[in-house]
Amino acid sequence: MKAKTAIVGRAENIMCFKAAGVEAFPVTDEKGARETLRKVARDHPVVFLAEEYAEPLRDLLKRFDEEAYPVVLPIPAGGDTGYGEAFLKEAMERALGVDILFRK
């Protein structure tokens, strides 16, 4: 797998990531996000996913979480719902057994 990074979300929120070398995959709805994420995950070891789609795609993210790659990370692209922070907190607690960053 070639080391590439991708982002999936609404075009107006993700196109700026192209300046950092991240491949942008714009979507307009949950169905498009699900289909795009499945395709993108085959060729990208790291995929950022806009939070607005992360929560509805929780079932798919759980399946990706069972494998080493791809690493799918929800980020607040276009609005912070708090889901990305909760996702990272849960992953850290699962991996380390303690919450070392958020402590809330």
ZABADREN-405738 format. One record per atom (N, C-alpha, C): residue number from 1; atom name; x, y, z. Coordinates in pm, whole numbers, padded with zeros to 5 digits. Example, Ala and Ser with C-alpha at 12.3 -4.5 7.8 and 13.67 -1.06 7.14 Angstrom:
ZABADREN-405738
NODE  seq  atom  X  Y  Z
NODE  1  N  01319  -00569  00780
NODE  1  CA  01230  -00450  00780
NODE  1  C  01320  -00330  00780
NODE  2  N  01285  -00225  00708
NODE  2  CA  01367  -00106  00714
NODE  2  C  01290  00003  00787
//
This chain:
ZABADREN-405738
NODE  seq  atom  X  Y  Z
NODE  1  N  00085  -00117  00000
NODE  1  CA  00000  00000  00000
NODE  1  C  00089  00124  00000
NODE  2  N  00070  00210  -00097
NODE  2  CA  00147  00333  -00104
NODE  2  C  00100  00429  00005
NODE  3  N  00192  00494  00071
NODE  3  CA  00157  00583  00182
NODE  3  C  00091  00709  00130
NODE  4  N  -00042  00713  00141
NODE  4  CA  -00120  00828  00099
NODE  4  C  -00221  00860  00208
NODE  5  N  -00258  00986  00214
NODE  5  CA  -00357  01030  00310
NODE  5  C  -00474  01090  00233
NODE  6  N  -00596  01064  00283
NODE  6  CA  -00716  01114  00217
NODE  6  C  -00807  01180  00318
NODE  7  N  -00899  01261  00267
NODE  7  CA  -01004  01320  00349
NODE  7  C  -01136  01310  00274
NODE  8  N  -01241  01275  00347
NODE  8  CA  -01376  01262  00291
NODE  8  C  -01467  01358  00365
NODE  9  N  -01538  01441  00291
NODE  9  CA  -01630  01537  00351
NODE  9  C  -01688  01629  00246
NODE  10  N  -01757  01732  00290
NODE  10  CA  -01815  01829  00197
NODE  10  C  -01703  01909  00131
NODE  11  N  -01717  01934  00000
NODE  11  CA  -01613  02002  -00079
NODE  11  C  -01569  02133  -00016
NODE  12  N  -01664  02214  00028
NODE  12  CA  -01630  02345  00082
NODE  12  C  -01548  02337  00211
NODE  13  N  -01547  02222  00275
NODE  13  CA  -01474  02206  00401
NODE  13  C  -01342  02131  00388
NODE  14  N  -01321  02061  00278
NODE  14  CA  -01203  01974  00271
NODE  14  C  -01101  02011  00164
NODE  15  N  -01137  02094  00069
NODE  15  CA  -01047  02121  -00042
NODE  15  C  -00916  02188  00002
NODE  16  N  -00918  02259  00112
NODE  16  CA  -00796  02323  00162
NODE  16  C  -00691  02221  00203
NODE  17  N  -00732  02098  00232
NODE  17  CA  -00637  01994  00270
NODE  17  C  -00546  01954  00155
NODE  18  N  -00589  01983  00032
NODE  18  CA  -00507  01950  -00085
NODE  18  C  -00374  02023  -00081
NODE  19  N  -00371  02142  -00023
NODE  19  CA  -00248  02219  -00013
NODE  19  C  -00143  02147  00072
NODE  20  N  -00187  02059  00159
NODE  20  CA  -00096  01983  00244
NODE  20  C  -00066  01845  00186
NODE  21  N  -00112  01821  00064
NODE  21  CA  -00084  01693  -00001
NODE  21  C  -00183  01583  00030
NODE  22  N  -00295  01618  00092
NODE  22  CA  -00398  01521  00125
NODE  22  C  -00495  01512  00007
NODE  23  N  -00526  01391  -00036
NODE  23  CA  -00621  01373  -00145
NODE  23  C  -00762  01396  -00092
NODE  24  N  -00834  01486  -00157
NODE  24  CA  -00968  01523  -00111
NODE  24  C  -01075  01450  -00193
NODE  25  N  -01173  01394  -00123
NODE  25  CA  -01283  01323  -00186
NODE  25  C  -01413  01385  -00137
NODE  26  N  -01466  01480  -00214
NODE  26  CA  -01589  01547  -00173
NODE  26  C  -01713  01459  -00187
NODE  27  N  -01801  01470  -00089
NODE  27  CA  -01929  01399  -00089
NODE  27  C  -02038  01498  -00046
NODE  28  N  -02164  01461  -00073
NODE  28  CA  -02274  01551  -00038
NODE  28  C  -02372  01492  00062
NODE  29  N  -02361  01361  00086
NODE  29  CA  -02454  01299  00180
NODE  29  C  -02392  01174  00242
NODE  30  N  -02465  01117  00338
NODE  30  CA  -02417  01000  00412
NODE  30  C  -02392  00880  00320
NODE  31  N  -02481  00857  00225
NODE  31  CA  -02464  00745  00132
NODE  31  C  -02337  00761  00050
NODE  32  N  -02314  00880  00000
NODE  32  CA  -02192  00907  -00076
NODE  32  C  -02068  00892  00009
NODE  33  N  -02076  00934  00135
NODE  33  CA  -01963  00922  00226
NODE  33  C  -01929  00775  00250
NODE  34  N  -02032  00693  00269
NODE  34  CA  -02012  00550  00293
NODE  34  C  -01944  00484  00172
NODE  35  N  -01996  00510  00053
NODE  35  CA  -01940  00451  -00069
NODE  35  C  -01797  00499  -00093
NODE  36  N  -01776  00629  -00078
NODE  36  CA  -01643  00686  -00101
NODE  36  C  -01543  00635  00001
NODE  37  N  -01583  00627  00126
NODE  37  CA  -01493  00579  00230
NODE  37  C  -01449  00435  00202
NODE  38  N  -01541  00353  00160
NODE  38  CA  -01505  00214  00126
NODE  38  C  -01402  00208  00014
NODE  39  N  -01421  00290  -00089
NODE  39  CA  -01327  00291  -00202
NODE  39  C  -01192  00348  -00162
NODE  40  N  -01195  00460  -00093
NODE  40  CA  -01073  00530  -00054
NODE  40  C  -00989  00446  00042
NODE  41  N  -01054  00371  00128
NODE  41  CA  -00984  00292  00229
NODE  41  C  -00896  00183  00168
NODE  42  N  -00924  00143  00047
NODE  42  CA  -00843  00039  -00019
NODE  42  C  -00702  00087  -00050
NODE  43  N  -00687  00217  -00080
NODE  43  CA  -00559  00270  -00126
NODE  43  C  -00494  00371  -00034
NODE  44  N  -00558  00404  00075
NODE  44  CA  -00505  00507  00166
NODE  44  C  -00496  00452  00308
NODE  45  N  -00376  00446  00364
NODE  45  CA  -00362  00393  00500
NODE  45  C  -00417  00488  00607
NODE  46  N  -00428  00617  00575
NODE  46  CA  -00483  00715  00669
NODE  46  C  -00593  00793  00598
NODE  47  N  -00712  00793  00659
NODE  47  CA  -00826  00864  00602
NODE  47  C  -00889  00951  00710
NODE  48  N  -00899  01079  00682
NODE  48  CA  -00972  01170  00769
NODE  48  C  -01116  01174  00720
NODE  49  N  -01209  01174  00812
NODE  49  CA  -01351  01174  00779
NODE  49  C  -01419  01287  00855
NODE  50  N  -01490  01372  00783
NODE  50  CA  -01562  01482  00848
NODE  50  C  -01657  01426  00954
NODE  51  N  -01656  01488  01071
NODE  51  CA  -01739  01441  01183
NODE  51  C  -01885  01425  01148
NODE  52  N  -01936  01511  01063
NODE  52  CA  -02079  01503  01030
NODE  52  C  -02116  01369  00968
NODE  53  N  -02018  01300  00909
NODE  53  CA  -02043  01167  00851
NODE  53  C  -01993  01054  00942
NODE  54  N  -01905  01085  01032
NODE  54  CA  -01846  00981  01116
NODE  54  C  -01949  00913  01206
NODE  55  N  -02032  00991  01270
NODE  55  CA  -02130  00931  01361
NODE  55  C  -02230  00842  01287
NODE  56  N  -02287  00885  01174
NODE  56  CA  -02379  00796  01102
NODE  56  C  -02310  00672  01045
NODE  57  N  -02179  00678  01024
NODE  57  CA  -02105  00565  00968
NODE  57  C  -02032  00485  01076
NODE  58  N  -02078  00497  01198
NODE  58  CA  -02016  00431  01313
NODE  58  C  -01995  00281  01290
NODE  59  N  -02093  00215  01228
NODE  59  CA  -02082  00071  01203
NODE  59  C  -01964  00039  01111
NODE  60  N  -01946  00120  01008
NODE  60  CA  -01835  00101  00915
NODE  60  C  -01702  00132  00983
NODE  61  N  -01697  00237  01062
NODE  61  CA  -01574  00272  01133
NODE  61  C  -01533  00162  01229
NODE  62  N  -01630  00098  01290
NODE  62  CA  -01601  -00011  01383
NODE  62  C  -01531  -00126  01310
NODE  63  N  -01575  -00155  01188
NODE  63  CA  -01509  -00261  01109
NODE  63  C  -01367  -00223  01073
NODE  64  N  -01346  -00097  01035
NODE  64  CA  -01210  -00052  01003
NODE  64  C  -01121  -00058  01126
NODE  65  N  -01179  -00034  01242
NODE  65  CA  -01104  -00033  01368
NODE  65  C  -01048  -00170  01404
NODE  66  N  -01102  -00275  01345
NODE  66  CA  -01056  -00410  01375
NODE  66  C  -00930  -00448  01298
NODE  67  N  -00889  -00366  01202
NODE  67  CA  -00770  -00391  01122
NODE  67  C  -00666  -00283  01149
NODE  68  N  -00541  -00313  01114
NODE  68  CA  -00435  -00214  01133
NODE  68  C  -00453  -00095  01038
NODE  69  N  -00493  -00122  00915
NODE  69  CA  -00513  -00017  00814
NODE  69  C  -00642  -00042  00741
NODE  70  N  -00708  00062  00704
NODE  70  CA  -00673  00203  00719
NODE  70  C  -00707  00255  00858
NODE  71  N  -00639  00361  00895
NODE  71  CA  -00672  00434  01017
NODE  71  C  -00768  00544  00973
NODE  72  N  -00890  00540  01021
NODE  72  CA  -00990  00640  00986
NODE  72  C  -01013  00729  01108
NODE  73  N  -00986  00859  01090
NODE  73  CA  -00995  00954  01200
NODE  73  C  -01101  01060  01174
NODE  74  N  -01203  01067  01256
NODE  74  CA  -01302  01174  01242
NODE  74  C  -01242  01307  01282
NODE  75  N  -01265  01409  01200
NODE  75  CA  -01215  01543  01232
NODE  75  C  -01327  01645  01214
NODE  76  N  -01321  01757  01285
NODE  76  CA  -01425  01859  01272
NODE  76  C  -01404  01945  01148
NODE  77  N  -01436  01892  01031
NODE  77  CA  -01427  01967  00906
NODE  77  C  -01564  02026  00878
NODE  78  N  -01580  02154  00905
NODE  78  CA  -01707  02220  00879
NODE  78  C  -01796  02229  01000
NODE  79  N  -01751  02186  01113
NODE  79  CA  -01831  02195  01235
NODE  79  C  -01791  02088  01333
NODE  80  N  -01780  02125  01458
NODE  80  CA  -01736  02033  01562
NODE  80  C  -01858  01979  01636
NODE  81  N  -01883  01850  01620
NODE  81  CA  -01995  01786  01690
NODE  81  C  -01951  01721  01820
NODE  82  N  -01819  01710  01840
NODE  82  CA  -01767  01644  01958
NODE  82  C  -01743  01496  01937
NODE  83  N  -01790  01443  01824
NODE  83  CA  -01776  01300  01798
NODE  83  C  -01629  01260  01780
NODE  84  N  -01552  01342  01710
NODE  84  CA  -01411  01310  01687
NODE  84  C  -01333  01299  01816
NODE  85  N  -01356  01393  01906
NODE  85  CA  -01288  01391  02036
NODE  85  C  -01327  01266  02115
NODE  86  N  -01455  01234  02116
NODE  86  CA  -01502  01115  02189
NODE  86  C  -01444  00988  02128
NODE  87  N  -01434  00985  01996
NODE  87  CA  -01379  00870  01925
NODE  87  C  -01232  00849  01964
NODE  88  N  -01153  00957  01964
NODE  88  CA  -01012  00947  02001
NODE  88  C  -00995  00909  02148
NODE  89  N  -01078  00966  02234
NODE  89  CA  -01073  00934  02377
NODE  89  C  -01097  00785  02399
NODE  90  N  -01200  00732  02334
NODE  90  CA  -01231  00590  02348
NODE  90  C  -01119  00502  02295
NODE  91  N  -01061  00540  02181
NODE  91  CA  -00951  00462  02123
NODE  91  C  -00829  00462  02215
NODE  92  N  -00798  00577  02275
NODE  92  CA  -00684  00585  02366
NODE  92  C  -00708  00500  02490
NODE  93  N  -00826  00509  02545
NODE  93  CA  -00856  00431  02665
NODE  93  C  -00850  00282  02637
NODE  94  N  -00895  00242  02518
NODE  94  CA  -00889  00101  02480
NODE  94  C  -00744  00055  02464
NODE  95  N  -00662  00140  02404
NODE  95  CA  -00523  00103  02378
NODE  95  C  -00435  00111  02503
NODE  96  N  -00457  00214  02585
NODE  96  CA  -00368  00239  02699
NODE  96  C  -00427  00202  02835
NODE  97  N  -00559  00193  02840
NODE  97  CA  -00624  00163  02965
NODE  97  C  -00655  00285  03050
NODE  98  N  -00608  00403  03006
NODE  98  CA  -00634  00527  03080
NODE  98  C  -00652  00642  02981
NODE  99  N  -00714  00747  03027
NODE  99  CA  -00732  00869  02947
NODE  99  C  -00616  00963  02981
NODE  100  N  -00517  00974  02891
NODE  100  CA  -00400  01056  02921
NODE  100  C  -00408  01198  02868
NODE  101  N  -00503  01227  02778
NODE  101  CA  -00509  01360  02720
NODE  101  C  -00628  01443  02763
NODE  102  N  -00746  01385  02762
NODE  102  CA  -00866  01465  02781
NODE  102  C  -00903  01485  02927
NODE  103  N  -00892  01382  03008
NODE  103  CA  -00920  01387  03152
NODE  103  C  -01045  01464  03188
NODE  104  N  -01152  01432  03119
NODE  104  CA  -01279  01499  03148
NODE  104  C  -01371  01405  03221
//
